[in-house]
């Protein structure tokens, strides 16, 4: 697995990734539209410095995004995290999350925060295994708020 930051010129890779996701995966991860065009929009946010997008690419298919994390550029980073359906359960998410946590620590960030649906035990397990703690819930009570402080 190769992990790296995506560039502003990789909107098509993001768009293909978004449109490959199942309805169930989109349900659990929908901080923005999951369309091909939105891949280009997210790439524009990279160009404007609003977010960073970390991508995981399989060694046998380096042009195909296996998973990604978007991260804000704030002292306490907000992130969103998604793994391609056929790559789920293979450690891609854990490896990608470790890479992003290590990067945020090295940058001197104060921590990471995220929201995760309460009915997504697989994601909650990945986050808790990485040191995140549940610290509250969203106003609609359907998501946990989780944090990892450095």
Secondary structure, 3 states (H helix, E strand, C coil): CEEEECCCCCHHHHHHHHHHCCHHHHHHCCCCCCCHHHHHHHHHHHHCCCEEEEEEECCCCCCCEEEEEEEECCCEEEEEEEECHHHCCCCHHHHHHHHHHHHHHHCCCCEEEEEEECCCHHHHHHHHHCCCEEEEECCCCCEEEEEEEC
